[in-house]
Amino acid sequence: MNLFNFFSRRAPLAILIFLFATAFARAGTVTVSVAPSSIDEGEDAIFTFTNTPVDFSRSTKVIYYTAGTALDGDDYTLSGTPGVIIIPAGQASANVVLHARADGHFDQTEDAALIVGEKNRYRVGIPKRASVTIYDVP
């Protein structure tokens, strides 16, 4: 078998492998952090989603999920579009602001977490989950 026949028979597979490897190599790694790690009702915490390395050619649409004992809409609100944050092209990160609602009645200490969701345009890094503790204010 000559070299031409070897590669011409395998060209479609080689092209697919190359395209997949190129797309995956360009994919950044997304992590999430929060500051501060504890707040009182009525205060804000900032969740920062970071894409490394910075993608200068396109924005990165990150999917995230909520978790914890505190309930979105009842115990806190989130800025932006629920479950999605866009990291603009050329920027390393974008923020989601959590505002802990002061409801005027006694609550146990609760926590709220944001978790980076799986998507084929980026890899999920570590940490993929960040949580904030919300303390009741009488």
N, CA, C and O atoms as a MOPAC input file, in Angstrom:
PM7 MOZYME 1SCF
protein

 N      0.86200 1    -1.17200 1     0.00000 1
 C      0.00000 1     0.00000 1     0.00000 1
 C      0.90800 1     1.23400 1     0.00000 1
 O      1.82000 1     1.36000 1     0.81700 1
 N      0.63300 1     2.12200 1    -0.92500 1
 C      1.45000 1     3.32900 1    -0.95800 1
 C      0.87500 1     4.38700 1    -0.01200 1
 O     -0.25500 1     4.26300 1     0.46200 1
 N      1.63200 1     5.37900 1     0.24300 1
 C      1.25900 1     6.42400 1     1.19200 1
 C     -0.00100 1     7.17900 1     0.76400 1
 O     -0.82200 1     7.52600 1     1.61300 1
 N     -0.16600 1     7.43500 1    -0.51900 1
 C     -1.34900 1     8.14500 1    -1.01500 1
 C     -2.62100 1     7.36100 1    -0.69500 1
 O     -3.58500 1     7.93600 1    -0.19000 1
 N     -2.64000 1     6.06700 1    -0.97900 1
 C     -3.81200 1     5.23500 1    -0.70200 1
 C     -4.11400 1     5.18300 1     0.79500 1
 O     -5.27500 1     5.22600 1     1.20000 1
 N     -3.08400 1     5.09300 1     1.59900 1
 C     -3.27700 1     5.03900 1     3.05100 1
 C     -4.01400 1     6.28900 1     3.55000 1
 O     -4.99100 1     6.17700 1     4.29100 1
 N     -3.55300 1     7.46900 1     3.15000 1
 C     -4.15900 1     8.69800 1     3.62600 1
 C     -5.48500 1     9.01300 1     2.94100 1
 O     -6.37900 1     9.56700 1     3.58100 1
 N     -5.63800 1     8.68300 1     1.68100 1
 C     -6.88400 1     9.01000 1     0.99000 1
 C     -8.04900 1     8.19300 1     1.53200 1
 O     -9.17500 1     8.69000 1     1.55300 1
 N     -7.82600 1     6.98900 1     1.96000 1
 C     -8.89100 1     6.17800 1     2.54500 1
 C     -9.29400 1     6.66700 1     3.92900 1
 O    -10.43700 1     6.49000 1     4.35100 1
 N     -8.37800 1     7.26300 1     4.61000 1
 C     -8.63300 1     7.69800 1     5.98200 1
 C     -8.86400 1     9.20900 1     6.09300 1
 O     -8.97400 1     9.73600 1     7.20000 1
 N     -8.93600 1     9.89400 1     4.98000 1
 C     -9.06000 1    11.35100 1     4.99200 1
 C    -10.29000 1    11.84100 1     5.75500 1
 O    -10.15500 1    12.74700 1     6.57800 1
 N    -11.49600 1    11.27800 1     5.52000 1
 C    -12.66000 1    11.79500 1     6.27100 1
 C    -12.47600 1    11.68400 1     7.78400 1
 O    -12.80600 1    12.61500 1     8.51900 1
 N    -11.95400 1    10.56200 1     8.24800 1
 C    -11.73100 1    10.38800 1     9.67700 1
 C    -10.65300 1    11.34800 1    10.17600 1
 O    -10.79400 1    11.93400 1    11.24900 1
 N     -9.59700 1    11.51000 1     9.41500 1
 C     -8.52000 1    12.41700 1     9.81000 1
 C     -9.02000 1    13.85700 1     9.88700 1
 O     -8.63800 1    14.60200 1    10.78900 1
 N     -9.87500 1    14.24700 1     8.94200 1
 C    -10.41900 1    15.60100 1     8.95200 1
 C    -11.28800 1    15.81800 1    10.18300 1
 O    -11.19100 1    16.85700 1    10.83600 1
 N    -12.13600 1    14.84300 1    10.50400 1
 C    -12.97900 1    14.95700 1    11.70000 1
 C    -12.14500 1    15.05400 1    12.97100 1
 O    -12.42900 1    15.87100 1    13.84700 1
 N    -11.13100 1    14.23200 1    13.06700 1
 C    -10.25300 1    14.27200 1    14.25200 1
 C     -9.56800 1    15.62500 1    14.34400 1
 O     -9.48200 1    16.19800 1    15.43000 1
 N     -9.08200 1    16.14300 1    13.22700 1
 C     -8.41900 1    17.43600 1    13.21900 1
 C     -9.37900 1    18.54600 1    13.65200 1
 O     -9.03100 1    19.38000 1    14.48800 1
 N    -10.58800 1    18.55300 1    13.08000 1
 C    -11.56300 1    19.59400 1    13.43600 1
 C    -11.94200 1    19.52800 1    14.90700 1
 O    -12.03100 1    20.56000 1    15.57000 1
 N    -12.16300 1    18.33300 1    15.41900 1
 C    -12.51100 1    18.17800 1    16.82400 1
 C    -11.35100 1    18.63600 1    17.71500 1
 O    -11.56100 1    19.37300 1    18.67800 1
 N    -10.14700 1    18.20400 1    17.39800 1
 C     -8.97800 1    18.57200 1    18.19800 1
 C     -8.74400 1    20.07100 1    18.16800 1
 O     -8.38500 1    20.66200 1    19.18700 1
 N     -8.94200 1    20.69600 1    17.01100 1
 C     -8.76500 1    22.14100 1    16.90000 1
 C     -9.80100 1    22.88300 1    17.72400 1
 O     -9.46300 1    23.82700 1    18.43800 1
 N    -11.04700 1    22.47600 1    17.63700 1
 C    -12.11000 1    23.13700 1    18.39900 1
 C    -11.88700 1    22.95200 1    19.88700 1
 O    -12.06100 1    23.89200 1    20.66200 1
 N    -11.49900 1    21.73100 1    20.30200 1
 C    -11.30500 1    21.46300 1    21.72500 1
 C    -10.08300 1    22.20400 1    22.25400 1
 O    -10.08400 1    22.67300 1    23.39200 1
 N     -9.04900 1    22.31000 1    21.43900 1
 C     -7.83600 1    23.01000 1    21.86900 1
 C     -8.10800 1    24.48900 1    22.08100 1
 O     -7.48800 1    25.11200 1    22.94300 1
 N     -9.03200 1    25.06500 1    21.30300 1
 C     -9.36600 1    26.48200 1    21.44400 1
 C    -10.28800 1    26.73800 1    22.62300 1
 O    -10.39400 1    27.87000 1    23.09600 1
 N    -10.95100 1    25.70200 1    23.09800 1
 C    -11.91400 1    25.88400 1    24.18000 1
 C    -11.19100 1    26.30200 1    25.44800 1
 O    -10.15900 1    25.74100 1    25.81600 1
 N    -11.76200 1    27.30400 1    26.10700 1
 C    -11.21100 1    27.72800 1    27.37700 1
 C    -11.74000 1    26.87000 1    28.50800 1
 O    -12.58100 1    25.99400 1    28.30600 1
 N    -11.24000 1    27.13200 1    29.68400 1
 C    -11.69200 1    26.44400 1    30.88400 1
 C    -12.41200 1    27.46700 1    31.75700 1
 O    -11.85100 1    28.51000 1    32.09000 1
 N    -13.65100 1    27.16800 1    32.12400 1
 C    -14.47100 1    28.09900 1    32.89800 1
 C    -14.55300 1    27.64300 1    34.35000 1
 O    -14.83700 1    26.48100 1    34.64000 1
 N    -14.30100 1    28.58000 1    35.24800 1
 C    -14.41900 1    28.34300 1    36.69000 1
 C    -15.32500 1    29.41500 1    37.28500 1
 O    -15.64600 1    30.40700 1    36.63000 1
 N    -15.73100 1    29.20300 1    38.53300 1
 C    -16.56600 1    30.18700 1    39.21800 1
 C    -16.03900 1    30.40100 1    40.63700 1
 O    -15.55400 1    29.47400 1    41.28600 1
 N    -16.14700 1    31.64200 1    41.09400 1
 C    -15.77600 1    31.99000 1    42.46700 1
 C    -16.80600 1    32.99200 1    42.97600 1
 O    -17.57900 1    33.54600 1    42.19400 1
 N    -16.81600 1    33.22300 1    44.29100 1
 C    -17.76000 1    34.18000 1    44.87600 1
 C    -17.05800 1    34.99500 1    45.94700 1
 O    -16.18300 1    34.49800 1    46.65800 1
 N    -17.46000 1    36.26400 1    46.05000 1
 C    -16.94900 1    37.13700 1    47.11300 1
 C    -18.05800 1    38.11100 1    47.48700 1
 O    -18.71500 1    38.66600 1    46.60600 1
 N    -18.26900 1    38.31900 1    48.74200 1
 C    -17.72700 1    37.55700 1    49.86300 1
 C    -18.38700 1    36.18300 1    49.95200 1
 O    -19.35300 1    35.90700 1    49.24100 1
 N    -17.86900 1    35.33400 1    50.81600 1
 C    -18.40200 1    33.97100 1    50.93700 1
 C    -19.57100 1    33.88900 1    51.91100 1
 O    -20.22800 1    32.85300 1    52.00600 1
 N    -19.83400 1    34.97400 1    52.63500 1
 C    -21.01100 1    35.01900 1    53.51300 1
 C    -21.55000 1    36.44500 1    53.55200 1
 O    -20.79400 1    37.41700 1    53.55100 1
 N    -22.89800 1    36.54200 1    53.58600 1
 C    -23.56500 1    37.84200 1    53.59600 1
 C    -24.78100 1    37.77100 1    54.51400 1
 O    -25.25600 1    36.68900 1    54.85900 1
 N    -25.27300 1    38.94200 1    54.90000 1
 C    -26.53700 1    39.04400 1    55.62800 1
 C    -27.65200 1    39.29500 1    54.62300 1
 O    -27.40100 1    39.74400 1    53.50500 1
 N    -28.88700 1    39.00100 1    55.02900 1
 C    -30.02400 1    39.36900 1    54.19500 1
 C    -29.92200 1    40.85600 1    53.86400 1
 O    -29.54000 1    41.66000 1    54.71400 1
 N    -30.26100 1    41.21400 1    52.64700 1
 C    -30.17400 1    42.60100 1    52.20500 1
 C    -28.85100 1    42.95400 1    51.55900 1
 O    -28.70300 1    44.05100 1    51.01900 1
 N    -27.88500 1    42.04800 1    51.60000 1
 C    -26.56600 1    42.31800 1    51.02200 1
 C    -26.37300 1    41.55300 1    49.71500 1
 O    -27.18300 1    40.70200 1    49.34600 1
 N    -25.27000 1    41.88100 1    49.02000 1
 C    -24.95500 1    41.26300 1    47.73200 1
 C    -23.67700 1    40.43900 1    47.80100 1
 O    -22.76300 1    40.73300 1    48.57200 1
 N    -23.63900 1    39.39900 1    46.97200 1
 C    -22.42800 1    38.61500 1    46.72900 1
 C    -22.21900 1    38.58500 1    45.22000 1
 O    -23.18500 1    38.54600 1    44.45700 1
 N    -20.97100 1    38.60200 1    44.79200 1
 C    -20.65400 1    38.61500 1    43.36800 1
 C    -20.00700 1    37.29100 1    42.97400 1
 O    -18.93900 1    36.93600 1    43.47300 1
 N    -20.67300 1    36.56200 1    42.06700 1
 C    -20.13600 1    35.33800 1    41.49200 1
 C    -19.40000 1    35.72200 1    40.21800 1
 O    -19.96700 1    36.37700 1    39.34400 1
 N    -18.14500 1    35.31900 1    40.10900 1
 C    -17.32400 1    35.64200 1    38.94500 1
 C    -17.04100 1    34.36500 1    38.16500 1
 O    -16.46600 1    33.41100 1    38.68800 1
 N    -17.45700 1    34.37000 1    36.90500 1
 C    -17.17600 1    33.26700 1    35.99000 1
 C    -15.97900 1    33.66700 1    35.15300 1
 O    -16.00200 1    34.70300 1    34.48800 1
 N    -14.92100 1    32.84600 1    35.18000 1
 C    -13.66400 1    33.17400 1    34.51600 1
 C    -13.35600 1    32.14200 1    33.43800 1
 O    -13.45300 1    30.93700 1    33.67100 1
 N    -12.98400 1    32.62700 1    32.25600 1
 C    -12.60700 1    31.77600 1    31.12300 1
 C    -11.11500 1    31.92900 1    30.89100 1
 O    -10.63700 1    33.03400 1    30.63300 1
 N    -10.36500 1    30.81900 1    30.98000 1
 C     -8.92000 1    30.84200 1    30.79500 1
 C     -8.53800 1    29.84700 1    29.71600 1
 O     -8.97100 1    28.69700 1    29.80000 1
 N     -7.76100 1    30.20800 1    28.71300 1
 C     -7.26400 1    31.54200 1    28.42400 1
 C     -8.37200 1    32.42600 1    27.84500 1
 O     -9.42600 1    31.93600 1    27.43700 1
 N     -8.11800 1    33.71700 1    27.81900 1
 C     -9.07900 1    34.67500 1    27.27700 1
 C     -9.26900 1    34.39700 1    25.78300 1
 O     -8.30000 1    34.22000 1    25.04500 1
 N    -10.52300 1    34.36200 1    25.35300 1
 C    -10.83700 1    34.16700 1    23.94000 1
 C    -11.07700 1    35.54500 1    23.31700 1
 O    -12.07000 1    36.20700 1    23.62100 1
 N    -10.17100 1    35.96400 1    22.45500 1
 C    -10.28100 1    37.28300 1    21.83000 1
 C    -11.17400 1    37.26700 1    20.59300 1
 O    -11.57500 1    38.32700 1    20.11300 1
 N    -11.49100 1    36.08200 1    20.07100 1
 C    -12.23200 1    36.00000 1    18.81800 1
 C    -13.74500 1    35.91300 1    18.98700 1
 O    -14.48900 1    36.26500 1    18.07100 1
 N    -14.20600 1    35.45000 1    20.14000 1
 C    -15.65600 1    35.30000 1    20.31700 1
 C    -16.02500 1    35.31800 1    21.79900 1
 O    -15.20100 1    35.04200 1    22.67000 1
 N    -17.27500 1    35.64900 1    22.05100 1
 C    -17.76200 1    35.61400 1    23.42800 1
 C    -18.01500 1    34.16100 1    23.83100 1
 O    -18.17300 1    33.28400 1    22.98300 1
 N    -18.04900 1    33.93000 1    25.13100 1
 C    -18.28900 1    32.59100 1    25.65900 1
 C    -19.59700 1    32.59700 1    26.43400 1
 O    -19.73500 1    33.29500 1    27.43800 1
 N    -20.54800 1    31.81600 1    25.96000 1
 C    -21.84100 1    31.67900 1    26.63700 1
 C    -21.71700 1    30.54400 1    27.63800 1
 O    -21.53300 1    29.38500 1    27.26600 1
 N    -21.82100 1    30.89900 1    28.92900 1
 C    -21.66000 1    29.91900 1    30.00100 1
 C    -23.03700 1    29.59500 1    30.58300 1
 O    -23.82600 1    30.48800 1    30.89000 1
 N    -23.29800 1    28.31400 1    30.72400 1
 C    -24.51500 1    27.84000 1    31.35400 1
 C    -24.19200 1    27.59300 1    32.82700 1
 O    -23.13400 1    27.05100 1    33.14700 1
 N    -25.10800 1    27.99100 1    33.73500 1
 C    -24.90000 1    27.67800 1    35.14600 1
 C    -26.21700 1    27.25100 1    35.78200 1
 O    -27.30300 1    27.56100 1    35.29400 1
 N    -26.07900 1    26.53300 1    36.88200 1
 C    -27.22000 1    26.03200 1    37.63500 1
 C    -27.16500 1    26.56000 1    39.06100 1
 O    -26.09400 1    26.88700 1    39.57300 1
 N    -28.31500 1    26.64100 1    39.68700 1
 C    -28.37500 1    27.05800 1    41.08900 1
 C    -28.58000 1    25.83000 1    41.96900 1
 O    -29.14300 1    24.82300 1    41.53900 1
 N    -28.11300 1    25.93600 1    43.20600 1
 C    -28.28000 1    24.86400 1    44.18500 1
 C    -28.24000 1    25.50100 1    45.57300 1
 O    -27.97200 1    26.69400 1    45.71100 1
 N    -28.50500 1    24.70300 1    46.58300 1
 C    -28.41800 1    25.17400 1    47.95700 1
 C    -29.77200 1    25.18900 1    48.64500 1
 O    -30.79900 1    24.87500 1    48.04200 1
 N    -29.75400 1    25.55800 1    49.91600 1
 C    -30.98600 1    25.58200 1    50.70900 1
 C    -31.78900 1    26.85000 1    50.48900 1
 O    -33.00000 1    26.85200 1    50.71000 1
 N    -31.14900 1    27.92600 1    50.05800 1
 C    -31.86400 1    29.16400 1    49.73700 1
 C    -32.49100 1    29.02300 1    48.35400 1
 O    -31.93100 1    28.37000 1    47.47300 1
 N    -33.65200 1    29.63600 1    48.17300 1
 C    -34.38100 1    29.50800 1    46.91700 1
 C    -34.32500 1    30.79000 1    46.09700 1
 O    -34.59000 1    31.88300 1    46.59800 1
 N    -33.96900 1    30.62700 1    44.81200 1
 C    -33.93900 1    31.74600 1    43.88200 1
 C    -35.35200 1    32.30600 1    43.75300 1
 O    -36.30700 1    31.56000 1    43.53700 1
 N    -35.47700 1    33.63000 1    43.88800 1
 C    -36.77600 1    34.28800 1    43.79200 1
 C    -37.46400 1    34.45900 1    45.12900 1
 O    -38.26200 1    35.37900 1    45.30800 1
 N    -37.16100 1    33.57900 1    46.06900 1
 C    -37.74900 1    33.67800 1    47.41000 1
 C    -36.74500 1    34.27200 1    48.38800 1
 O    -37.03200 1    35.26300 1    49.06000 1
 N    -35.57100 1    33.66600 1    48.46300 1
 C    -34.53500 1    34.10200 1    49.39800 1
 C    -33.51300 1    35.03800 1    48.75400 1
 O    -32.84200 1    35.79200 1    49.45800 1
 N    -33.38800 1    35.00000 1    47.44000 1
 C    -32.42000 1    35.85200 1    46.74100 1
 C    -32.86100 1    36.05900 1    45.30000 1
 O    -33.72300 1    35.34600 1    44.78600 1
 N    -32.25000 1    37.05500 1    44.66100 1
 C    -32.42900 1    37.28200 1    43.22900 1
 C    -31.05200 1    37.30000 1    42.57500 1
 O    -30.04700 1    37.58900 1    43.22500 1
 N    -31.01900 1    36.98700 1    41.28100 1
 C    -29.77700 1    36.99500 1    40.51600 1
 C    -29.89300 1    38.00900 1    39.39000 1
 O    -30.96300 1    38.18300 1    38.80800 1
 N    -28.79100 1    38.67200 1    39.08900 1
 C    -28.77200 1    39.62200 1    37.97400 1
 C    -28.72000 1    38.87300 1    36.65100 1
 O    -28.30400 1    37.71600 1    36.58800 1
 N    -29.15100 1    39.55300 1    35.60100 1
 C    -29.01800 1    39.00200 1    34.25700 1
 C    -30.03700 1    37.93600 1    33.91500 1
 O    -31.06400 1    37.78600 1    34.57700 1
 N    -29.72500 1    37.20400 1    32.86500 1
 C    -30.59100 1    36.12800 1    32.38300 1
 C    -30.37900 1    34.88500 1    33.23900 1
 O    -29.24500 1    34.43200 1    33.39300 1
 N    -31.44100 1    34.32800 1    33.79500 1
 C    -31.28400 1    33.14300 1    34.66100 1
 C    -30.60400 1    31.98100 1    33.93100 1
 O    -31.01300 1    31.58900 1    32.83800 1
 N    -29.56500 1    31.44300 1    34.56000 1
 C    -28.89200 1    30.26000 1    34.04000 1
 C    -27.88000 1    30.48800 1    32.93800 1
 O    -27.27500 1    29.53600 1    32.44700 1
 N    -27.68500 1    31.75400 1    32.53600 1
 C    -26.75300 1    32.05100 1    31.43800 1
 C    -25.96300 1    33.30800 1    31.76600 1
 O    -26.51400 1    34.29500 1    32.25300 1
 N    -24.68200 1    33.25900 1    31.49500 1
 C    -23.82900 1    34.44900 1    31.58900 1
 C    -22.94500 1    34.46800 1    30.34500 1
 O    -22.44100 1    33.42900 1    29.91800 1
 N    -22.76300 1    35.63800 1    29.77300 1
 C    -21.92200 1    35.79600 1    28.58200 1
 C    -20.62400 1    36.47700 1    29.00300 1
 O    -20.63800 1    37.56600 1    29.57600 1
 N    -19.50000 1    35.82000 1    28.71100 1
 C    -18.19000 1    36.44300 1    28.89700 1
 C    -17.82000 1    37.03500 1    27.53800 1
 O    -17.56500 1    36.28800 1    26.59300 1
 N    -17.78700 1    38.36700 1    27.42400 1
 C    -17.52000 1    38.99600 1    26.12000 1
 C    -16.14000 1    38.64200 1    25.56200 1
 O    -15.20100 1    38.36900 1    26.31000 1
 N    -16.04200 1    38.65400 1    24.24100 1
 C    -14.75700 1    38.41000 1    23.57400 1
 C    -13.71800 1    39.38600 1    24.11200 1
 O    -13.99400 1    40.57500 1    24.27000 1
 N    -12.52900 1    38.87700 1    24.39100 1
 C    -11.44300 1    39.71400 1    24.88500 1
 C    -11.45300 1    39.94700 1    26.38600 1
 O    -10.52500 1    40.56100 1    26.91200 1
 N    -12.47300 1    39.47600 1    27.08700 1
 C    -12.52400 1    39.63500 1    28.54000 1
 C    -12.33600 1    38.28700 1    29.21400 1
 O    -12.72400 1    37.24900 1    28.67800 1
 N    -11.74100 1    38.31600 1    30.38600 1
 C    -11.46500 1    37.07900 1    31.11000 1
 C    -12.64700 1    36.59200 1    31.92500 1
 O    -12.75600 1    35.39900 1    32.20800 1
 N    -13.54900 1    37.51700 1    32.31100 1
 C    -14.60800 1    37.10000 1    33.22500 1
 C    -15.85200 1    37.95600 1    33.08300 1
 O    -15.85300 1    38.99800 1    32.42800 1
 N    -16.92000 1    37.47300 1    33.72600 1
 C    -18.17800 1    38.20700 1    33.82100 1
 C    -18.81600 1    37.84600 1    35.15200 1
 O    -18.53200 1    36.79000 1    35.71700 1
 N    -19.68000 1    38.72400 1    35.65300 1
 C    -20.23400 1    38.56000 1    37.00000 1
 C    -21.74000 1    38.36000 1    37.01100 1
 O    -22.46500 1    38.87400 1    36.15900 1
 N    -22.18800 1    37.60200 1    37.99500 1
 C    -23.59900 1    37.47700 1    38.34500 1
 C    -23.69800 1    37.95700 1    39.78400 1
 O    -22.98100 1    37.47000 1    40.66000 1
 N    -24.59800 1    38.92500 1    40.02900 1
 C    -24.77500 1    39.46200 1    41.37700 1
 C    -25.95900 1    38.76300 1    42.03400 1
 O    -27.05900 1    38.72600 1    41.48200 1
 N    -25.71900 1    38.21200 1    43.21500 1
 C    -26.77700 1    37.63100 1    44.02900 1
 C    -27.15600 1    38.65200 1    45.08600 1
 O    -26.29900 1    39.12900 1    45.82800 1
 N    -28.43400 1    38.98700 1    45.15700 1
 C    -28.93400 1    39.89200 1    46.18600 1
 C    -29.79700 1    39.07600 1    47.14200 1
 O    -30.84000 1    38.55100 1    46.75300 1
 N    -29.35800 1    38.97400 1    48.38900 1
 C    -30.10800 1    38.23800 1    49.41400 1
 C    -31.26700 1    39.11800 1    49.87600 1
 O    -31.06200 1    40.24000 1    50.33900 1
 N    -32.46600 1    38.60200 1    49.74600 1
 C    -33.65700 1    39.37900 1    50.08300 1
 C    -33.88400 1    39.39500 1    51.58800 1
 O    -33.82100 1    38.36000 1    52.25300 1
 N    -34.15200 1    40.59500 1    52.11400 1
 C    -34.52500 1    40.74800 1    53.52600 1
 C    -36.03300 1    40.56100 1    53.60400 1
 O    -36.79900 1    41.42900 1    53.18400 1
 N    -36.45200 1    39.41800 1    54.14600 1
 C    -37.87900 1    39.09400 1    54.12000 1
 C    -38.62300 1    39.43400 1    55.40800 1
 O    -39.84900 1    39.33200 1    55.45300 1
 N    -37.90600 1    39.83400 1    56.44700 1
 C    -38.55500 1    40.26200 1    57.67800 1
 C    -39.03300 1    39.14400 1    58.58600 1
 O    -39.60400 1    39.42300 1    59.64000 1
 N    -38.82200 1    37.90000 1    58.21800 1
 C    -39.18000 1    36.80900 1    59.13100 1
 C    -37.96500 1    35.91200 1    59.35500 1
 O    -37.02700 1    35.90200 1    58.55800 1
 N    -38.00100 1    35.16100 1    60.45500 1
 C    -36.85000 1    34.35600 1    60.84900 1
 C    -36.60200 1    33.22300 1    59.85800 1
 O    -37.51500 1    32.48100 1    59.49700 1
 N    -35.36000 1    33.10800 1    59.43300 1
 C    -34.91000 1    31.99300 1    58.59300 1
 C    -33.68500 1    31.37500 1    59.24900 1
 O    -32.93700 1    32.05000 1    59.95600 1
 N    -33.49200 1    30.10600 1    59.01200 1
 C    -32.23200 1    29.47700 1    59.38300 1
 C    -31.15600 1    30.02500 1    58.44200 1
 O    -31.46400 1    30.58600 1    57.39100 1
 N    -29.91400 1    29.85800 1    58.82800 1
 C    -28.82700 1    30.21000 1    57.91600 1
 C    -28.96000 1    29.32300 1    56.68200 1
 O    -29.14500 1    28.11100 1    56.79200 1
 N    -28.86200 1    29.94400 1    55.49900 1
 C    -29.03500 1    29.21100 1    54.24300 1
 C    -27.81700 1    29.42000 1    53.35800 1
 O    -26.98500 1    30.29100 1    53.61200 1
 N    -27.73100 1    28.61200 1    52.32500 1
 C    -26.64200 1    28.79700 1    51.36800 1
 C    -27.20800 1    28.76800 1    49.95200 1
 O    -28.22700 1    28.13400 1    49.67800 1
 N    -26.51700 1    29.47300 1    49.06700 1
 C    -26.85800 1    29.49900 1    47.64900 1
 C    -25.58300 1    29.24000 1    46.85900 1
 O    -24.52900 1    29.80800 1    47.14700 1
 N    -25.69700 1    28.37600 1    45.86300 1
 C    -24.52700 1    28.02100 1    45.05200 1
 C    -24.83900 1    28.18300 1    43.57500 1
 O    -25.97300 1    27.98200 1    43.14100 1
 N    -23.82100 1    28.55000 1    42.81000 1
 C    -23.89000 1    28.54500 1    41.35500 1
 C    -22.86600 1    27.53400 1    40.86100 1
 O    -21.73400 1    27.48100 1    41.34100 1
 N    -23.29400 1    26.73100 1    39.88700 1
 C    -22.47100 1    25.63400 1    39.38000 1
 C    -22.32100 1    25.79600 1    37.87000 1
 O    -23.31100 1    25.98200 1    37.16300 1
 N    -21.09200 1    25.72600 1    37.37700 1
 C    -20.82900 1    25.81900 1    35.94600 1
 C    -21.39700 1    24.57100 1    35.27000 1
 O    -21.07900 1    23.44800 1    35.66200 1
 N    -22.23600 1    24.77400 1    34.25700 1
 C    -22.82700 1    23.66200 1    33.50800 1
 C    -21.95600 1    23.23500 1    32.33900 1
 O    -21.10500 1    23.99100 1    31.87000 1
 N    -22.17800 1    22.03000 1    31.88200 1
 C    -21.42900 1    21.47400 1    30.75500 1
 C    -21.88200 1    22.12300 1    29.44500 1
 O    -23.07100 1    22.35700 1    29.23000 1
 N    -20.91600 1    22.40600 1    28.58200 1
 C    -21.22300 1    22.93100 1    27.24800 1
 C    -20.03400 1    22.61100 1    26.35800 1
 O    -18.90200 1    22.55200 1    26.83800 1
 N    -20.27300 1    22.40400 1    25.07000 1
 C    -19.17300 1    21.99000 1    24.19800 1
 C    -18.24800 1    23.13000 1    23.78900 1
 O    -17.23500 1    22.86900 1    23.13900 1
 N    -18.54200 1    24.36900 1    24.13400 1
 C    -17.68400 1    25.50600 1    23.77200 1
 C    -16.61900 1    25.81500 1    24.81800 1
 O    -15.76400 1    26.67300 1    24.59600 1
 N    -16.66200 1    25.13500 1    25.94100 1
 C    -15.66600 1    25.33800 1    26.99300 1
 C    -15.55500 1    24.07900 1    27.83900 1
 O    -16.42000 1    23.20300 1    27.80100 1
 N    -14.48300 1    24.01100 1    28.59500 1
 C    -14.29500 1    22.93200 1    29.56300 1
 C    -14.68700 1    23.45300 1    30.93600 1
 O    -14.50600 1    24.63500 1    31.22800 1
 N    -15.21500 1    22.59100 1    31.76800 1
 C    -15.56000 1    22.96700 1    33.14300 1
 C    -14.32200 1    22.74200 1    34.00200 1
 O    -13.79300 1    21.63300 1    34.07500 1
 N    -13.86600 1    23.82100 1    34.65400 1
 C    -12.67400 1    23.73400 1    35.47600 1
 C    -12.99500 1    23.53800 1    36.94300 1
 O    -14.13400 1    23.27900 1    37.32900 1
 N    -11.95200 1    23.67100 1    37.74600 1
 C    -12.08200 1    23.55700 1    39.19900 1
 C    -11.63300 1    24.88100 1    39.79000 1
 O    -10.51200 1    25.31200 1    39.51700 1
 N    -12.45200 1    25.53700 1    40.58100 1
 C    -13.73700 1    25.07100 1    41.09200 1
 C    -14.86000 1    25.30300 1    40.08700 1
 O    -14.89400 1    26.31100 1    39.38000 1
 N    -15.77100 1    24.34700 1    40.04700 1
 C    -16.93500 1    24.48200 1    39.17400 1
 C    -18.16200 1    24.92000 1    39.97100 1
 O    -19.22100 1    25.17000 1    39.39600 1
 N    -18.02000 1    25.01300 1    41.29700 1
 C    -19.12100 1    25.40600 1    42.18100 1
 C    -18.60900 1    26.43100 1    43.18400 1
 O    -17.51900 1    26.29200 1    43.73900 1
 N    -19.41800 1    27.46400 1    43.40300 1
 C    -19.10000 1    28.45900 1    44.43400 1
 C    -20.37600 1    28.69900 1    45.22800 1
 O    -21.46700 1    28.74900 1    44.65900 1
 N    -20.24000 1    28.84600 1    46.53800 1
 C    -21.43700 1    29.05700 1    47.35000 1
 C    -21.23300 1    30.18800 1    48.34500 1
 O    -20.12000 1    30.47500 1    48.78600 1
 N    -22.35500 1    30.81700 1    48.68100 1
 C    -22.37000 1    31.89800 1    49.64400 1
 C    -23.33200 1    31.51800 1    50.76800 1
 O    -24.39500 1    30.95000 1    50.52000 1
 N    -22.95700 1    31.83100 1    51.98500 1
 C    -23.82100 1    31.60700 1    53.14400 1
 C    -24.61900 1    32.88800 1    53.38000 1
 O    -24.06900 1    33.98900 1    53.37900 1
 N    -25.92100 1    32.72200 1    53.58200 1
 C    -26.80400 1    33.85700 1    53.82100 1
 C    -27.30900 1    33.77800 1    55.25700 1
 O    -27.98400 1    32.82300 1    55.64100 1
 N    -26.96600 1    34.80500 1    56.05000 1
 C    -27.38500 1    34.86100 1    57.45500 1
 C    -28.66000 1    35.67400 1    57.59900 1
 O    -28.84200 1    36.68800 1    56.92500 1
 N    -29.53100 1    35.22700 1    58.47400 1
 C    -30.77200 1    35.92100 1    58.74100 1
 C    -30.49000 1    37.20800 1    59.52100 1
 O    -29.62100 1    37.24500 1    60.39200 1
 N    -31.24000 1    38.25200 1    59.19300 1
 C    -31.18400 1    39.49700 1    59.94100 1
 C    -32.56700 1    39.71100 1    60.54200 1
 O    -33.54200 1    39.88800 1    59.81100 1
 N    -32.65600 1    39.69500 1    61.87400 1
 C    -33.97400 1    39.84200 1    62.50300 1
 C    -34.60300 1    41.20800 1    62.27000 1
 O    -35.71000 1    41.46700 1    62.74200 1

